[in-house]
Amino acid sequence: MNDLQVIWTAVCVALVFFMQAGFAFLEAGAARAKNSVNVMMKNYMDMCLGAVIFWAVGYGLMYGDSLGGWIGSSLFFPEELSSSKAVHLAYQTMFAATAATIVSGAVAERIHFTTYLLFSAAVSGIIYPVFGSWVWNDNGWLKQLGFIDFAGSTAVHSIGGWCALAGIIVLGPRLGRYSRQGEIREIPGHNLSLVVLGAFILWMGWFGFNGGSIGNFATDNLGMILFNTHLGGSAGALGAFLFMTVRKQSILLSTTVNASIAGLVSITAGVAHFSPLAAVIVGFAGGIFYCIGVDFLDRLQLDDVVGAVSVHGIAGIWGTLAVALFPHDAFSFKALLVQCLGVASCFLWTFPLAFIIFKLLDKVLGIRASTLHEQRGLDYTEHYEVGYPEFQKRLDSNEA
């Protein structure tokens, strides 16, 4: 990196760091008031824990000397780093935190705080960096095949989405979410204003998320990357709006907001390669795929509080495949096969491992809060605090 790129990447580090605040607001607002402290604590602490774990182990697994294109074998506990290497480490640390914190919202309102943190450490220390080494290490086997994932539709977002899917399967749905007859019962979040504020913060951070992945100012069009990012998010919201309108559904704010994030996820893999028209199409379709994904998971009675699997997992698949479907040059079937291989390898690496880790944590420590604690809210039972003391009932009694 030259000095200008070091400075720009440092700015992007701060922008991606601020995305943690976006996740915290969005997830807390989408949860009930009695769980708002717990949700924000998870976001705060997986960022802190993940930073230390990724510095110690993850960065080496991801960018160390590659063993056969599969895993890094050096750069553990790095101490002596140049300015460019240090800012790259900081930037990737923010990516690791993003992958980990995606899980938080999906499993909200019923997972024990300590066991969640242990799983989060596994994401930052093993799951994300190993797959990242396949994609972004110069000698990674997927990179050698020509797999393209510019800023992480698969390498970051689908990783988080498939971990979230494993979590909600092992945990099961929240109390009362589905009836025995299969009826879907909505459990609305307590503060849509926080949800929207969180989405705005995430959107702003995305300019750093995508813009900071630029390889070289001389060869990559930074302005187009930033503009395509914005078009993708905007089109995602429009896609959901059209989907709800055609189906004669209520035009929900929560759905529109999440669809815009799905559009941002979709655009992330090919943001440096798409034309503006392609960016609009990819983001628009991403918003629709989010809506379809949420309906599908509900029919399976998989309770994802914030729609993380659809936003990050399903939209991540679409965005990664779209790189080959909307190429700069002529369409290549081989390129599409490579993109499919990358998507499949991400799922086959992430989901089974995440499922096994969740199962082991459940066997050893137990991951689900008791029925009483879930009824009272995890703010009180896990942290002995409440988010809204002026309005919430006293919880030091035996009332649910």
Secondary structure, DSSP 8 states (H G I E B T S, - for coil): --HHHHHHHHHHHHHHHHHHHHHHHHHHHHS-GGGHHHHHHHHHHHHHHHHHHIIIIIHHHHHSSBSTTS-B-S-SS-----HHHHHHHHHHHHHHHHHHHHHHHHTTTTB-HHHHHHHHHHIIIIIHHHHHHHHHSTT-HHHHHT---SS-IIIIIIHHHHHHHHHHHHH---TTSB-TT--B-----S-HHHHHHHHHHHHHHHHHHHHTT-S-TTTS-HHHHHHHHHHHHHHHHHHHHHHHHHTT----HHHHHHHHHHHHHHHHTTTTT--HHHHHHHHHHHHHHHHHHHHHHHHTT---TT-HIIIIIIHHHHHHHHHHHS-SSS--HHHHHHHHHHHHHHHHHHHHHHHHHHHHHHHHT--B--HHHHHH-HHHHHHS--S-TTTS---SSS--
